[in-house]
Amino acid sequence: PERWGIVPMKDLFVEKKILVGEDVTRHALLSLTTKGVIPRDRNNATGKHPANYDSYQIVFKDDLLMCLFDYDVTPCTVGYVDQEGIVTGAYTRLEPKAKTFSKFYYYLFLSLDQNKELLHLCTGLRNTIPNHIFWSLRCPKPPVDEQKKITDYLDTETTQADKAVALIGSQIEKLKEYRSSLIYSAVTGKIKI
């Protein structure tokens, strides 16, 4: 809407990197995934694990994580941090400035990421959004109370949509099982046709 201001990213967030160093065990290991920024089992050998976590960075609740490289092939390039932990130092950690409700901007960048809307900004072989371009991106800035209202609405509605998707998914699985059972029963003579 016209009443919202339009500002560059540098007016909304600041980039900060605090390396964890040797104090790794105090922090939860987190990972940016298509399901958000989630805890990861340090002892589970699946996925990539570094030899040590010294170069990992500390993130805090309400930060945003951005993956500004390999933009075209990264399944999800933005994540909202809802607990303190550590993540790879390769991600850009965004700390919100005053009157910036970071989860609103998570939803904004998530919507842009779904169709890779920022791909045209990428350069180089790794399709990276250069820092100077990222920080000059112009974003809407509604009043902070509207940012919160929009976020609350989206939290509620996306939760309902996720529940519906899960229910439909389980119904589809049951129908697939029924279909397989029906075929098996018919070709083995267990039902009369």
Disulfide bonds with the S-S distance in Angstrom:
none
